Amino acid sequence: MIPMIRQGFCCVGLDNPRVSMNVGAVLRAAGVFDVNMVALTGRRYQHAPTDTMKFYRHLPLLQVEDLHAVVPFDCVPVAVELVRGAMSLVEYEHPARAFYVFGAEDATLGVRVLSWCRDIVYVPTNGCLNLAACVNVVLYDRLCKQSRAALTERG
């Protein structure tokens, strides 16, 4: 196992996720990519067997009314949404302290969430990713870019 390069921290917010299996897979991704907290709105989530490593026992999972209310101090809210004006994840420079917000499988984040997010990024694909796949891609991109930056600094 190769240790991850830690710079800052990140959290994941899920806006009213529809499919419990995806939330379980997000929890697994959060555990393996060293996410510090997962928060979700809505009441559609129930425990899912896709969290095979039971990461819900090892990192905070908050069920909240408003994701904006749980963004940690000095943390950049980053919406992941396919909308006009969003930046491609390929070019995106992740903040050291990020709160990534993902929408439900059957809805968009809309102005209700986008209005308080500093950054809006999208994953360039030929079609839609499901929620869990999108979270995995964003977290892996963060890890790769942080690792590359750390190697460059070491020279």
Secondary structure, DSSP 8 states (H G I E B T S, - for coil): -------SEEEEEESS---HHHHHHHHHHHHHTT-SEEEEESS-----TT-TT-GGGTS-EEEES-GGGG--TT-EEEEE---TT-EETTT----SEEEEEE--TTS--HHHHHTT-SEEEE---SS---HHHHHHHHHHHHHHHHHHHHHHHH-
